[in-house]
Amino acid sequence: HLDGSPIMLTSKEAQHYTHLQRKKADAILTTAETILQDNPKLNVRLPEGEWTKPLYILDRRGRLTGQEQIFKINAEITIVDDLLSLDQVMRKIGEEGKHELWIEAGGHLLRSLV
């Protein structure tokens, strides 16, 4: 839409699948770019209820303001703002007991993980 309102890019079935995967995961990993572009909630929303998950956000340039929607919804947020490599970030998350990670981010992070 030209007015900046959200556009649904996936089907209801795909959205349901995403929420099931978020629920199953120990934590969610995303980037500041995703937060700034989409202002997502990144919580679990299913017919039986809503939950938050621990959220890790890569924000090496300190661009998040704290006013984004996720800060109003998610209780456990870790901002990774140092210059750790992606491998070091993943190790840190694993050391914190988060072994099943759901990643919601753009192409740059996804390409780095493949």
N, C-alpha and C positions, 0 to 999 in steps of 0.2 A: 504494500500500500504506500502511496506517496505521502500520506500523512504521518508515517512513522509508527503506526499501530502494528502489533505483532501479526505475523502471517503463519498459519499452521502449515508446516512443511512436511509433516508426517501424518500418517493415518492414526485413528484412535487406537488401533491394534498395536501400532509401533510405539505409541506413547505408553500404553499399558505395559508392554514388554520392558520399556525403559524403567518404569516405576518398579516392576518386579525385580529387575536387575539391581536397581539402587537398594531395594530392601534387602536383597541377598548379600550385597557387598558389605565388607567391614568399614569401608570409607569411600569417599569420592575425591578424585583428583581433577582439578581444572586449572585454568590460567586466568590471570587478571584480564587478559584480552577478552576471553569468553564472558567474564562477569561484566566488563564494561560495554561490550557489544550487545549482550542479550538481557542483562540484569535478571538472571534466572533465580528461582527459589532453590533449586537443587535439593529438594526434600522428596520424600516418598509420599505420593498421593494415590491411594487406592480406595475402592469402595468401603473397605473395612476400617479405614482410618488414615491418619497422616503421621509420619515420623521424620525425624531429622537424623542425619548420619554425620559422623565426623567428616570434616571437609578440609582438604589441603589445597591451597591456592598458590601457584607459582606467580610471584609478583616481584621480580628482581629489580624493577624500576620504581617500586613504591607508588604505583598509580591509583590504588584503591583508596577511597576516602573514608570508608566506614559508613557511608550513607546508602550503600547498595542494599538491595532487597535481602541478600543472604545474611547480612549482619542483623537483620530484624527477626529472622526465622531460625537460623542455625545456631545452636549453643556452642558446639565444639568446632572452632575454626583455627587452623594453623596456617599462617602466612609464611611461605618460604621465600624470604627476601634476600638471602645471602647468595653467594656465587657458587653454590654446590652444583656439581654435575648432576645430570638426571639420574645416573646410577647411584650417586650418593643420596639423592632425595629418596629414591625407591628403597634403599637400604634403611634410611632413617624411619620411613613409614613402617617397614617390616619390623624393625627393632621396637617400635611402639605397639606391636601386636596386631597390626593391620596387614593381613595377608591377601585378602581378596579385595582388589581395588577396582572400582568402576570409574572409567575415565570419560569425562564429558568436556571436550575441548576441540579446538579447531585443528586444521591440517598440520600446522607446524609441530605441535606436540605429538600428534598421532604419528607423523613421519619419523620423529625422533625415537619413538618407541618400537618401530618396526625394524 
